[in-house]
């Protein structure tokens, strides 16, 4: 990945966009340490997590684990989705 200073990226914006749209993410950094990554819309859409991906890969309650957290850990461990649960079993 190429790293640009913000002022340089402004002056060379077409080059930043061309590189990003050709599949090479570009990092733009500010003097205060903040950074952004410029990627193509296609790359963004392809790699953006959806709700299902988020729920299957993230933790939830931190220190206070509840039934939902335990169920999600089980789903992640099995790599499958939960099916309907019969009440009383």
C-alpha positions as CSV (number, residue, x, y, z in Angstrom):
1,X,0.0,0.0,0.0
2,X,1.2,3.5,-0.8
3,X,1.1,6.1,2.0
4,X,0.4,9.7,1.1
5,X,0.5,12.9,3.2
6,X,-2.9,14.7,3.0
7,X,-1.5,17.7,1.1
8,X,0.2,15.5,-1.5
9,X,-2.9,13.3,-1.9
10,X,-4.9,16.4,-2.6
11,X,-2.5,17.5,-5.4
12,X,-2.3,14.0,-6.8
13,X,-5.9,13.0,-6.2
14,X,-6.4,11.4,-9.7
15,X,-3.3,9.2,-9.0
16,X,-4.7,8.1,-5.6
17,X,-8.1,7.3,-7.2
18,X,-6.5,5.5,-10.1
19,X,-4.4,3.3,-7.8
20,X,-7.3,2.5,-5.5
21,X,-9.6,1.6,-8.4
22,X,-7.0,-0.7,-9.9
23,X,-7.0,-2.7,-6.6
24,X,-4.2,-1.0,-4.6
25,X,-5.5,0.5,-1.4
26,X,-4.0,3.9,-0.6
27,X,-3.4,5.3,2.9
28,X,-3.7,9.1,3.4
29,X,-2.3,10.4,6.7
30,X,-2.8,13.8,8.4
31,X,-0.3,15.6,10.5
32,X,-2.3,14.9,13.6
33,X,-1.8,11.1,13.1
34,X,-5.3,10.4,11.7
35,X,-5.3,8.1,8.7
36,X,-7.8,6.9,6.1
37,X,-7.6,4.1,3.5
38,X,-8.9,4.8,0.0
39,X,-10.3,1.7,-1.8
40,X,-12.4,1.1,-4.8
41,X,-16.2,0.9,-4.3
42,X,-16.0,-2.7,-5.6
43,X,-13.4,-3.6,-2.9
44,X,-15.5,-1.9,-0.2
45,X,-18.7,-3.7,-1.2
46,X,-16.9,-7.1,-1.4
47,X,-15.2,-6.8,2.0
48,X,-17.8,-4.9,4.0
49,X,-19.1,-7.2,6.8
50,X,-22.8,-7.8,6.8
51,X,-24.8,-8.3,10.0
52,X,-24.6,-12.1,9.8
53,X,-20.8,-12.0,9.5
54,X,-20.6,-9.5,12.4
55,X,-22.8,-11.6,14.7
56,X,-20.9,-14.8,13.9
57,X,-17.4,-13.3,14.5
58,X,-17.7,-10.7,17.3
59,X,-18.1,-11.0,21.1
60,X,-21.0,-9.3,22.7
61,X,-21.2,-8.8,26.5
62,X,-17.6,-8.5,27.5
63,X,-17.2,-9.8,31.0
64,X,-20.9,-10.6,31.5
65,X,-21.6,-13.6,29.4
66,X,-25.3,-14.5,28.9
67,X,-27.3,-17.2,27.1
68,X,-27.0,-15.3,23.8
69,X,-23.2,-15.1,24.1
70,X,-23.0,-18.8,24.9
71,X,-25.3,-19.7,21.9
72,X,-23.2,-17.6,19.5
73,X,-20.0,-19.2,20.8
74,X,-21.5,-22.6,20.0
75,X,-22.6,-21.4,16.5
76,X,-19.1,-20.1,15.8
77,X,-17.5,-23.3,17.1
78,X,-19.7,-25.5,14.9
79,X,-19.6,-23.1,11.9
80,X,-23.3,-23.6,11.4
81,X,-26.5,-21.6,12.0
82,X,-28.8,-22.2,14.8
83,X,-32.1,-24.0,13.9
84,X,-35.4,-23.6,15.6
85,X,-35.4,-24.7,19.2
86,X,-38.3,-26.7,20.7
87,X,-39.5,-25.3,23.9
88,X,-39.0,-27.6,26.9
89,X,-36.0,-29.5,25.4
